[in-house]
Amino acid sequence: MTPREILEFYVAERNAIFAGPRVLTSARRVFAAKYRPDGLEHALKRTFGNRLLGESRVPLVVASYNLGENSVYFIQDAAPRAP
């Protein structure tokens, strides 16, 4: 997806991805995710089906942040691609 397509995806799916109460207590924000992952998971499955990261036509690197550990992880698919 192009950056514009990614933006359009989030705009179109915003109500499903960011569903739920807007006001959370400070204590809950420390111990739980702000939004449930279900909405994002369903939106991604509608968009990509059952395709896997390794099926991408271009090499990928996905950055992820773990709030609990205060650390960044990089998920890299370095499989060679057919010309």
C-alpha positions in Angstrom: 0.0 0.0 0.0 1.1 3.5 -0.7 1.3 6.0 2.2 -1.9 7.6 0.8 -3.7 4.2 0.7 -2.6 3.6 4.3 -4.0 7.0 5.4 -7.3 6.3 3.5 -7.5 2.9 5.2 -7.3 4.4 8.7 -9.7 7.2 7.9 -12.2 4.7 6.4 -11.8 2.2 9.3 -11.4 4.7 12.2 -14.7 3.9 13.9 -14.0 0.2 13.9 -10.3 0.5 14.8 -10.7 3.2 17.5 -14.0 2.0 18.9 -14.9 2.2 22.6 -15.0 4.8 25.3 -12.9 7.9 24.7 -12.4 8.7 28.4 -10.2 6.3 30.3 -8.9 6.6 33.9 -5.2 7.2 34.3 -4.8 3.9 36.1 -6.4 1.9 33.3 -4.2 3.5 30.7 -1.1 2.2 32.6 -2.3 -1.4 32.7 -4.4 -1.8 29.6 -4.3 -0.9 25.9 -6.2 2.3 25.0 -8.2 0.4 22.3 -9.1 -3.3 21.9 -7.1 -5.0 19.0 -10.3 -6.6 17.6 -11.3 -3.7 15.4 -7.9 -3.3 13.8 -7.5 -7.0 13.3 -10.9 -7.3 11.5 -10.1 -4.3 9.3 -6.7 -5.7 8.4 -8.3 -9.1 7.5 -10.9 -7.4 5.3 -8.1 -5.6 3.5 -5.4 -8.2 3.3 -7.3 -11.5 3.8 -5.0 -14.3 5.0 -1.8 -13.0 3.4 1.3 -13.2 5.5 4.1 -10.7 6.0 6.5 -13.0 4.1 4.3 -12.9 1.0 5.0 -9.2 0.4 6.5 -8.3 -3.0 9.0 -5.9 -1.4 11.2 -6.3 1.7 9.5 -5.1 4.9 10.5 -3.8 8.3 7.8 -3.1 10.8 8.5 -1.2 14.0 6.6 -2.1 17.2 6.8 -0.5 20.6 6.2 -2.3 23.9 4.9 0.1 26.5 5.3 -2.4 29.4 9.0 -2.9 28.6 9.6 0.6 27.1 11.4 -1.0 24.2 11.2 -1.0 20.4 11.1 -4.1 18.3 11.8 -4.4 14.6 10.1 -7.2 12.6 12.0 -7.8 9.4 11.1 -10.0 6.4 14.4 -10.4 4.6 13.3 -13.2 2.3 14.8 -12.9 -1.2 12.3 -11.8 -3.8 11.9 -13.2 -7.3 12.8 -10.7 -10.0 
